[in-house]
Amino acid sequence: MLLGVKRVYEKRGLTDGKRILVDRLWPRGVKKGTQNLDLWMKDVAPSNELRKWFSHDPEKWEEFKNRYEHELEGNKKFDELLAMIRKTDVTLVYSAKDTEHNNAVALAGFLKQADD
């Protein structure tokens, strides 16, 4: 199993596997039905309240991860995503400009933890 993370604006790579958009909002400038995405799982994205609170502020990163992980507890879509990454290569796709402090990076970490 290979789990990757990429911005939605990056081209599909040979090792991407299934590309899953994990943002609550559809990314600007990306047409729906694009061949660049295989699935949109907005139900594993942070809530609107958490997303707005975080506002991609690196100083809030650790607290954001804690709150986001709490939101994912008991989330059936998270469990579906975990089952999916155990079967096939997956790339979590996001639209944020910050490549280090975003929900896809946090989600990848939670998935890796849960898979251990």
C-alpha positions as CSV (number, residue, x, y, z in Angstrom):
1,M,0.0,0.0,0.0
2,L,1.3,3.4,-1.0
3,L,-0.3,6.5,0.5
4,G,0.6,9.9,-1.0
5,V,-0.5,13.5,-0.7
6,K,-0.7,16.0,-3.5
7,R,-2.3,19.3,-4.4
8,V,-5.2,19.0,-6.8
9,Y,-3.4,21.2,-9.3
10,E,-0.6,18.7,-9.7
11,K,-0.7,16.3,-12.6
12,R,-1.6,12.6,-12.0
13,G,1.6,10.6,-11.5
14,L,2.2,6.9,-12.4
15,T,2.3,5.9,-8.7
16,D,-0.8,7.9,-7.6
17,G,-3.2,5.1,-7.6
18,K,-6.7,6.2,-6.7
19,R,-6.8,10.0,-6.3
20,I,-9.2,11.1,-3.6
21,L,-10.2,14.7,-3.0
22,V,-10.4,15.1,0.8
23,D,-11.5,18.8,1.0
24,R,-15.0,19.9,2.2
25,L,-15.2,22.5,-0.6
26,W,-14.7,21.9,-4.3
27,P,-11.4,23.5,-5.4
28,R,-11.4,26.7,-7.4
29,G,-10.6,26.3,-11.1
30,V,-11.1,22.6,-11.2
31,K,-14.0,21.3,-13.3
32,K,-16.2,18.7,-11.7
33,G,-16.0,15.4,-13.5
34,T,-12.3,15.9,-14.1
35,Q,-10.1,12.9,-15.0
36,N,-7.6,14.1,-12.4
37,L,-9.8,12.8,-9.5
38,D,-11.4,9.4,-8.9
39,L,-13.4,10.2,-5.8
40,W,-14.5,13.1,-3.6
41,M,-14.7,12.2,0.1
42,K,-15.8,15.5,1.7
43,D,-17.1,13.7,4.7
44,V,-13.6,13.0,5.9
45,A,-12.6,16.6,5.7
46,P,-12.7,18.9,8.8
47,S,-16.0,20.5,9.7
48,N,-16.6,24.0,8.4
49,E,-16.2,25.3,11.9
50,L,-12.8,23.6,12.3
51,R,-11.7,24.6,8.8
52,K,-12.5,28.3,9.5
53,W,-11.0,28.2,12.9
54,F,-7.7,26.8,11.6
55,S,-7.5,29.1,8.6
56,H,-4.2,27.4,7.7
57,D,-2.4,29.1,10.6
58,P,0.8,27.1,11.3
59,E,0.7,28.2,14.9
60,K,-2.6,26.4,15.3
61,W,-1.4,23.2,13.6
62,E,-1.0,20.9,16.6
63,E,-4.4,21.9,18.1
64,F,-6.0,21.6,14.6
65,K,-4.7,18.0,14.3
66,N,-6.1,17.1,17.8
67,R,-9.5,18.6,17.0
68,Y,-9.6,17.0,13.5
69,E,-8.6,13.6,14.9
70,H,-11.4,13.9,17.5
71,E,-13.9,14.7,14.6
72,L,-12.8,11.6,12.8
73,E,-13.6,9.3,15.7
74,G,-16.4,7.0,14.7
75,N,-16.6,8.5,11.2
76,K,-17.7,5.7,8.9
77,K,-16.2,7.4,5.8
78,F,-12.8,7.4,7.6
79,D,-13.2,3.7,8.1
80,E,-14.0,3.3,4.4
81,L,-11.0,5.2,3.5
82,L,-8.8,3.2,5.8
83,A,-10.1,0.0,4.2
84,M,-9.4,1.4,0.8
85,I,-5.8,2.2,1.5
86,R,-5.3,-1.3,2.8
87,K,-6.3,-2.6,-0.6
88,T,-4.8,-0.2,-3.1
89,D,-2.5,2.8,-3.6
90,V,-4.2,6.1,-2.8
91,T,-3.2,9.7,-3.1
92,L,-5.0,12.2,-0.9
93,V,-5.7,15.3,-2.9
94,Y,-6.2,18.8,-1.4
95,S,-6.3,22.4,-2.7
96,A,-4.6,24.4,0.1
97,K,-1.5,26.4,-0.8
98,D,0.4,25.3,2.3
99,T,1.9,21.9,1.6
100,E,2.8,21.1,5.2
101,H,-0.1,22.3,7.2
102,N,-3.3,21.1,5.6
103,N,-6.0,18.5,6.3
104,A,-4.7,16.0,3.8
105,V,-1.3,15.8,5.5
106,A,-3.0,15.4,8.9
107,L,-5.4,12.8,7.5
108,A,-2.5,10.8,6.0
109,G,-0.9,10.7,9.4
110,F,-4.1,9.5,11.1
111,L,-4.5,6.8,8.4
112,K,-0.9,5.6,8.9
113,Q,-1.4,5.5,12.7
114,A,-4.7,3.5,12.3
115,D,-3.1,1.1,9.9
116,D,-0.3,0.1,12.3
